[in-house]
């Protein structure tokens, strides 16, 4: 009976070690894939979100200014007629 308990203890210990090794391999694979993805993204020369948002806001402001200038120009053309 004692021999069976020792076999099960050894088997349990091996299973725990295998699970630990598998978790380490998973974390290492995630780290490698994340680094590779970051390198690919950096090589793509993408625009940062902050830069995009700032440019979009600038375009919106300029669009409003253009609309105002068009209205003023239309009024001036109306007075000239």
C-alpha positions in Angstrom: 0.0 0.0 0.0 2.9 2.3 0.9 4.4 1.6 -2.5 1.2 2.6 -4.3 1.0 5.9 -2.4 4.6 6.7 -3.3 3.9 6.0 -7.0 0.9 8.3 -6.9 2.9 11.0 -5.1 5.6 10.7 -7.7 3.0 10.8 -10.5 1.3 13.8 -9.0 4.7 15.6 -8.6 5.5 14.9 -12.2 2.1 16.2 -13.4 2.7 19.4 -11.4 6.1 19.9 -12.9 4.8 19.2 -16.4 2.1 21.8 -15.9 4.7 24.3 -14.7 6.9 23.6 -17.7 3.9 23.9 -20.0 2.9 27.3 -18.4 6.5 28.5 -18.8 6.5 27.5 -22.5 3.2 29.3 -23.0 4.5 32.5 -21.4 7.6 32.3 -23.5 5.6 31.8 -26.7 3.4 34.8 -25.8 6.4 37.0 -25.2 8.0 36.0 -28.5 4.8 36.5 -30.4 4.1 39.9 -28.7 7.7 41.1 -29.6 7.3 39.9 -33.2 3.9 41.7 -33.5 5.4 44.9 -32.0 8.3 44.7 -34.5 5.9 44.2 -37.5 3.7 47.1 -36.4 6.7 49.3 -35.9 7.9 48.4 -39.4 4.5 49.3 -40.9 5.0 53.0 -39.9 1.4 53.4 -38.6 0.0 56.6 -37.2 -0.4 56.8 -33.4 -3.9 57.2 -32.1 -3.1 60.5 -30.4 -1.8 61.9 -33.6 -4.8 60.7 -35.5 -7.2 62.3 -33.0 -5.4 65.6 -33.0 -5.4 65.8 -36.8 -9.1 64.8 -36.9 -9.9 67.6 -34.4 -7.9 70.1 -36.5 -9.7 69.1 -39.7 -13.1 69.5 -38.0 -12.1 73.0 -36.8 -10.9 74.0 -40.3 -14.0 72.6 -41.9 -16.2 74.8 -39.6 -14.0 77.8 -40.5 -14.3 77.1 -44.2 -18.1 76.8 -43.9 -18.2 80.2 -42.1 -16.0 81.8 -44.8 -18.3 80.4 -47.5 -21.3 81.9 -45.8 -19.5 85.3 -45.5 -18.5 85.1 -49.2 -22.0 84.3 -50.2 -23.3 87.3 -48.2 -20.7 89.6 -49.8 -21.5 88.4 -53.3 -25.2 89.0 -52.5 -24.5 92.6 -51.5 -22.3 93.2 -54.6 -25.2 92.2 -56.9 
